[in-house]
């Protein structure tokens, strides 16, 4: 009995040490969710409303004295071997910022806006559809129907890259480049840094080539599964997966679940929720969506987050506390992440934003968590 008592603490420590970075992050997130909601921000340390590329700066830190608890980064462009992402941030700098934020106790979330692999254009499909229509119409006018039929249709991109599609081998190369970058994220001890990976977001809209009108539910599931299976083949123990459609306001559970990848494939559910229209419409839609997502999260044992959000250029100085806060505080939101603060189009907290005083006052709330708060 005495021997068992002596050995038990060591056994417990040994068991804890065997937990993977993914398991550790998931357990940490569950504990944080009980304490409050984390502030996140995209590209926080790269540029702000009044500055660009200054080392060591952060709009969030300069306003509230601390970094965001969650930092977001995007890998769009890495699939083609570019040195910078779609927002002109060097991937070497993104890698270092992730390492630095992990070292200070922060949490990382990564999105990916890959170019259209069939057309070598952007992730946004509007211009592709216009070019497709113009090309096919021009060919048909001169009785070249056969050639018109060969013009790549942007709405067939997902079908072209999933297994069996003509662009599948090329897309596997793209997935390798993404996975190689994720595998390069190491802490000071050489361990993999766990991240929340959020691919194929806003899929209920149709502005991206993987959107609702651009692929079937079956094709979307094949796209998600292919992506996840490839990444997990080498990084399963360090990736937390987030699924996040866009603000809609009139979801039914059946409609929302139609493209849900499945409980075994998702850890965090949420949505991207910007105010683009009236305040009344935004509040109504946002509240309806979070009510549904909260029910789904509880039913399926998932964490809930607002994976992107904001009101472009802060036209309302009281927006955070008067409009946004009352909605998210009704639900167990783990974090919310305003998009990047670029000089012409900014969304997050900043001393230069009209919402600075409102946000700073809200930041004093004990349930509002920044980087130092989640290290406790």
FIVO-47994 format. One record per residue: x negated, y negated, z of N, C-alpha, C in turn. Coordinates in steps of 0.2 Angstrom, whole numbers, plus 2048, in hexadecimal, padded with zeros to 3 digits. Atoms other than C-alpha are relative to their C-alpha. Example, Ala and Ser with C-alpha at 12.3 -4.5 7.8 and 13.67 -1.06 7.14 Angstrom:
2
7FC8068007C28168277FC7FA800
8048067FF7BC8058248047FB803
//
This chain:
376
7FC8068008008008007FC7FA800
8048068007F27F48047FC7FF7FA
8038018077E97F87F48057FD7FB
7FB8038047F97F47EB8017F9801
8008087FE7FA7E37F47FB7FD7FD
8068048027E97DF7EF8008007F8
8008008077EB7E47DD8057FC7FC
7FA8038037FC7DC7DA7FF7F97FD
8028078037F67CA7D87FC8007F9
8048008067E97CF7CB8048037FA
7FC7FD8057F67D97C28057FB7FD
7FB8068028027CA7C17FC7FB7FC
8048048047F47BF7BB7FE8037F9
8027FC8067EF7CC7AE8068007FB
7FA8008048017CD7A88017F97FD
7FE8078028037BA7A77FB7FE7FA
8058028057F27B979D8028037F9
7FF7FD8067F97C47908067FD7FC
7FB8038048077B978B7FD7FC7FB
8028038068057B277A8017F9800
7FF80880080479F7768077FF7FE
7F88018018167A176F804801806
7FC7FE7FA81D7A977E7FF7FA806
8018057FB81479C7898047F97FE
7FD80680281B78E77F808800801
7F97FF7FF82D79577F8027FF807
7FE8007F982D7977927FF7F9802
8018077FE8267857948067FC7FD
7FB80480283377E789807801804
7FA7FE7FC8417877928007FC807
8018037F983A7807A38017F87FF
7FF80780283976E79B8077FE7FF
7F980180184B76F7958047FF806
7FC8007F98517717A77FF7F9803
8028067FC8487617AC8027FA7FC
7FD80680384E75579E7FE8017F8
8017FF80884A75178B7FA7FC7FF
80680380283A74D7838007FB7FA
80080480683673F7787FB8027FB
8047FE80682E7437677FF7FB7FB
8018058058277397597FB8037FB
8037FD80582173D7487FA7FB7FE
80680380280F7387437FE7FA805
8018067FB80D72E7547FA7FD800
8068037FF7FB72C7547FC7FE7F9
8038028077F87287418017F97FE
7FE80780280171773F8067FE804
7FA8037FD80E70C7468037FA7FC
7FD8058038196FE7427FB7FA7FE
80480580280B6F17427F98027FF
8077FE8007FB6FC7408008067FC
8017FA8047F470A7357F9803801
8067FC7FF7E77177397FB7FE805
8048027FB7E070F7487FF806805
8017FA7FB7D871D7538027FE807
7FE8017F97DF71F7648077FD801
7FA8047FF7EF715761806804800
7FA7FD80080171A7648057FB802
7FA8047FE811710763803802806
7FC7FE7FA81971A7707FB7FF807
8048017FA80A71977C7FF7F8802
8008077FF8097067798067FD803
7FA8037FD81B70477E801803807
7FE7FD7F981D71078D7FA803804
8067FE7FC80B7147927FF808800
8027F980180B72678C8028037F9
7FF7FD80680B73177D807804800
7FA7FC80081B73A7777FE807802
8017F97FE81D74B77E8008057FA
8007FC80682075276D7FD7FC7FA
80280380681774D75D8018047FA
7FF7FD80681C75174C7FB7FF7FA
80580180581175473D8038047FA
7FD7FD80681575972B7FA8027FB
8057FD80480B76471F8028007F8
7FF80080881375F70E7FA7FE7FD
80680180480575F7017FB805801
8067FB7FE7FA76C70A8018067FB
7FF7FA8058027796FE7FD8007FA
8038018077FA7726EF7F87FF801
8078017FE7E97706F87FE7F9800
8028077FF7EA75D6FA7FD7FF807
8048027FA7DF7557078047FC805
7FC8047FC7ED74A70D8078027FF
7FA7FE8007FF74D7118057FB7FC
7FC80480480E7457088017F9803
8008077FD80D7367147F97FD801
8078028017FA7347107FC801806
8047FE7FA7F473B7217FB8067FE
8057FB8027E474571E802806805
7FE7FA7FC7E77577247FA801805
8058007FA7D675672E8027FC806
7FD8057FA7DE748738806803803
7FA7FC7FD7EE75273A7FE805805
8037FA7FC7E47617417FE7FD806
8038037FA7DB75674D8057FD805
7FB8037FC7EA74D753804806804
7FD7FA7FC7F275E7577FC803805
8057FE7FB7E37647608007FB806
8008057FB7E375476A806800804
7FA8007FD7F575476E801806805
8007FA7FC7F47667747FC7FF806
8058017FA7E576277F8037FB805
7FD8047FB7EF754787806802803
7FA7FC7FD7FD76078B8077FF7FC
7FA80180480975B77D8028067FC
7FD7FA8048147667728007FD7F8
80180280781276675F8068047FC
7FC7FE80481F7687527FE7FF7F8
80380180781B76A73F8068027FB
7FC7FF8068267687307FC8017F9
8037FF80682376B71E8047FE7FA
7FC80280682976270E7FC8027FA
8047FE80682176C7008037FD7FA
7FE8028078227666EE8048057FD
7FC7FB80482D76F6E27FB8047FD
8057FC80382277E6DE8028027F8
7FF7FF80782B7806CD7FF7FB7FC
80080680482A76E6C77FA7FC802
8068047FE81A7686D18027F9801
7FE8077FE8257596D7800800807
8008007F982A7546E8805804803
7FB7FC7FD83575C6F58077FE7FF
7FA8038018437506F18028027F9
7FE7FD80684E7576E28037FB7FB
7FC8058048577476DC7FD7FF7F9
80480280684A7426CF8008067FB
8007FA8048487546C98068027FD
7F97FF80385B7566C68017FB7FA
7FF80580585B7466BC7FC8027FA
8047FF80584C74B6B28038077FC
7FD7F980385475D6AF8067FE7FB
7FA8028048647556A97FE7FD7FA
80280480685C74969D7FC8057FB
8047FC8048507566968058057FC
7FB7FB80385E7636938057FD7FB
7FB80480586A75668B7FC7FE7FA
80480280685C7506807FF8067FB
8027FA8058587616798078037FD
7F97FD80386B7666778027FB7FA
7FE80580586D75666D7FD8017F9
8037FE80686175C6608008087FF
7FF7F980286876E6607FB805802
8057FC7FD85A77566B802803806
7FD7FD7FB86577F6767FC805804
8057FB7FE85878D6787FB7FD805
8058037FC84B78167E8037FD806
7FD8037FA857778689801805806
7FF7FB7FB85B7886927F9802804
8077FE7FD84878A6967FE7FA805
8028067FC84777969F801803807
7FF7FD7F984477E6B28057FC803
7FB8037FC85377A6BC7FE800807
8028007F984F7736CD804804805
7FB7FD7FC85E77B6D47FE808801
8027F980085578C6D17FA801803
8077FF7FD8457896DA800805805
8007FB7FB8497936E98008077FD
8007F980484E7A26DE7FA8027FD
8067FE80483E7A06D57FA801805
8067FF7FC8327A16E4801806805
7FF7FA7FB83A7AF6EF7FE8067FC
8027F98038357C16EC8048017FA
7FD7FF8068387C56DA8017FA7FB
8008068048387B36D47FA7FF7FC
80680180482C7AD6C67FB7FC804
8058047FD8247A16D27FE803807
8027FD7F98227AD6E17F9800801
8078007FE8107B06DF7FC7FA802
8028067FF80C79E6DE8027FD807
7FE8037F981679A6EE7FD804806
8047FC7FB80D7A86F77FA7FD802
8078047FF7FD79E6F58027FA804
7FE8067FC80678F6FC801802807
7FF7FD7F980C79970B7F9801803
8067FF7FE7FA79E70D7FC7FA803
8038077FE7F478C70E8037FD806
7FC8027FA80178871B7FD804806
8027FB7FB7FC7977257F97FF802
8078017FE7EA7947247FF7F9804
8018067FC7EC78272B803801807
7FD7FF7FA7F77887397FB805804
8057FB7FD7EA79673D7F97FC802
8068047FE7DC78873E8027FC806
7FF8047FA7E578074D7FE804806
8037FD7FB7DA78575B7FF7FB806
8028047FA7D877F76D7F9800802
8078007FE7C777C7767FD807801
8027F97FF7C778F77A8008047FA
7FF7FC8067CA794768807804800
7F97FC8007DC79A76C8057FC7FB
7FB8038047EA7967608047FB803
7FB8047FD7F47877638078017FE
7F97FE80280778B7648037F97FD
7FC8058038127807598078027FF
7F97FF80382477E7558007FE7F9
8008008078257817438087FF7FD
7F980280283577973A8008007F8
7FF80180783677E7288078007FD
7FA80080484477C71B8067FC804
7FB8047FC84D76E7268057FD7FB
7FB80480385C7647218038047FA
7FE7FC8068617737168088007FE
7F980180287476F7178017FA7FB
80080680587075F70D7FD8037F9
8037FD80686B7616FB7FB7FB7FD
80580480385D7546F97FA803800
8077FC80184F7616FB8028067FB
7FF7FA80584D76F6EE802806804
7FE7FB7FC85177B6FC8077FF803
7FA8027FD8627737008068047FE
7F97FC8008747797018028017F9
7FE7FF8078787766EE7FB8037FC
8067FE80486777C6E87FE807801
8027F97FF86778E6EE806803804
7FA7FC7FD87479B6F47FD801808
8017FE7F98757A07077FB806800
8057FA80086C7B17027F97FD7FE
80780380285E7A76F97FD7FD806
8028047FA85C79C7087FD805805
8037FB7FB85A7AB7147FA8037FD
8067FD80384E7B37087FA7FB801
8058057FF8447A27087FD800807
8028017F98447A171B7FC807802
8047F97FD83F7B471E7F98007FC
8078008038317B37117FB7FC803
8048047FD82A7A47197FE802807
8027FE7F982B7AA72B7FC807800
8047F98008257BC7277F97FF7FE
8078018028167B571E7FC7FD805
8048047FA8117A972C7FF805806
8007FB7FB8157B67397FB806800
8057FA80180A7C37317FA7FF804
8078027FD7FB7BA7398017FC806
8008057FB8027AD745807801804
7F97FF7FC8127B574D7FF7FE807
8008017F980B7B375E7FF7F8802
8018077FE8097A075D8057FB7FD
7FB80480381879A753807800803
7F98007FE82879475A8047FD7FA
7FD80280683579274C8077FC802
7FA8057FF84278474B8048007F9
7FC80080685178473F8057F9801
7FC8077FF85977273C8037FE7FA
7FC80380586676E7308017F8801
7FF8087FF86B75B72E8077FF803
7F98037FD8797517378058017FB
7FA7FF80488A7567308067FE803
7FA8027FD89875373C806804800
7FA7FC8018A475F7367FF8087FF
8017F980189C770738805804804
7FD7FB7FC8A577F73D7FA805801
8057FB7FF89B78D7457FF8057FB
8017FC80589E7987377FC7FD7FA
80480380589778C72A7F97FF802
8078017FE8887887357FC806800
8037F980088479A7377FE8037FA
8017FD80688479D7257F98017FE
8078008028727997227FB801806
8047FF7FA86C79C7347FC8067FF
8047FB80285D7A7732801806805
7FF7FB7FB8627B27417FC7FF807
8038017FA85E7B37537F9803801
8077FD7FF84E7BE7517FB7FB7FC
8048048048487B07457FF7F9803
7FF8077FE84C7A074F7FF7FF807
8018017F88467997608047F9802
7FE8067FE84C78775F8057FE7FA
7FB80380585C7807568017F9801
7FF8077FF86076E7538027FD7F9
7FE8038078637627457FC7F9800
80380680285C75273D8067FB800
7FA8047FF8687447427FE7F8800
80180780086573273C8067FC7FF
7FB80480187172473C7FF7FC7F9
80180380687371F72A8067FC7FE
7FA80380188571972A8027FC806
7FE8047FB8907117377FE803807
8017FD7F988D71374A805804802
7FB7FC7FE89E71A74C8008077FD
8007FA80489C72773F7FA804803
8067FC7FD88A72C746802803806
7FF7FD7F989072E7588058067FF
7FB7FB80189F7387527FD8077FE
8037FA8038957447477FB803805
8067FE7FC886745753803804806
7FD7FC7FA89174A7628038067FE
7FD7FA80289B7567587FB8067FE
8057FB80288B75F7517FD802807
8047FE7FA88275F762805805805
7FB7FB7FD89276776A8008077FD
8007F980489277575D7F9803802
8077FD7FF87F77775E7FF803807
8007FE7F9880778771803807801
7FC7F980088D7867707FC8057FD
8037FB80488378F7637F9802804
8077FF7FD87278D76D802804806
7FF7FC7FA87A79477D8028077FE
7FD7FA8028837A27747FA8057FE
8057FD8038737A776B7F9800804
8068017FC8667A37797FA7FC7FD
80580480485D79576F7FF7F9804
8028067FE8557857748047FB7FB
7FD80580485E77576D7FC7FA800
8048068018557667668037FB7FA
7FE80580685875675B7F97FF7FD
8067FF80384A75A74F7FD7FA7FC
80280780384A7497468067FB802
7FB8057FF85473974A7FD7F97FF
80280780085472674A8057FC7FC
7FC80580485C7167437FA7FC7FD
80580380385170F7367FF7F9801
8028077FF8486FF73A8037FD806
7FD8037F98516FD74B8047FA7FF
7FC80680185F6F17458047FE806
7FC8017FA8686F37567FB800806
8058007FA85D6EE765802804806
7FE7FC7FA8686F87718028077FE
7FD7F980386A7087667FE806804
8027FA7FD860714770804802806
7FC7FF7FA8697127818088007FF
7F980180187A70D77A8038057FC
7FD7FC80587C71876B7FE808801
8037F980087072776C800804806
8017FD7FA86D72A77E807804803
7FA7FD7FD88072D7838028077FD
7FF7FA80388173B7767FB806802
8057FB7FE87174577A801802807
7FF7FE7F987474478C806805802
7FA7FC7FF88474E78B7FE8087FF
8027FA80287A75D7857F8802802
8077FE7FE86A76778A7FB7FF7FA
80580180685F75F77C7F9801803
8077FF7FE84D76577E7FB7FA7FE
8048068028457577748047FC7FA
7FD80380684A74A7677FA7FC7FD
80680280383D74475A8027FB7FA
7FF80580583F7337517FA8017FB
8057FF8058367337407FB7FA801
80680480082672973C8027F9801
8008078008237177407FB7FD7FA
80480380581D71172F8027F97FF
7FF80780081C6FE72D8077FE7FD
7FA80280382B6FD721806804802
7FB7FC7FE83570B7277FF804806
8027FD7FA83470F739806802804
7FA7FD7FC83F7197457FF801808
8017FE7F983671C7567FF7FA804
8018057FB8327127657F97FC7FF
8068048028257047638017F9804
8008077FD8216F376C8037FB7FA
7FE8048068256EC75A8078017FE
7F97FF8028366F37598057FC804
7FB8047FC8466E975D802804806
7FD7FC7FB84B6F77687FA801806
8067FF7FB83A6F6773803800807
7FE8017F98426EF783806806802
7FB7FB7FE8516FB7827FD807801
8037F980084670B77F7FC800806
8048007FA83A70578D804801806
7FC7FF7FA848704799802807801
7FE7F980084E7157947FB805803
8067FB7FF83D71D7967FF800808
8017FF7F983E71A7A9804805803
7FC7FB7FE84B7277AA7FC806802
8047FA7FE8447367B48018067FB
7FE7FA80584C7427A77FD7FF7F9
8038028068437397997F9802800
8067FD7FF8337437967FB7FE7FB
80580280582373D78E7FA805802
8057FB80081274678D7FE802807
8027FF7F980C74479F805803804
7FB7FD7FD81D7497A5800808800
8007F980281C75A79D7FA804803
8067FD7FE80B75E7A4801802808
7FF7FF7F981275F7B6803807801
//
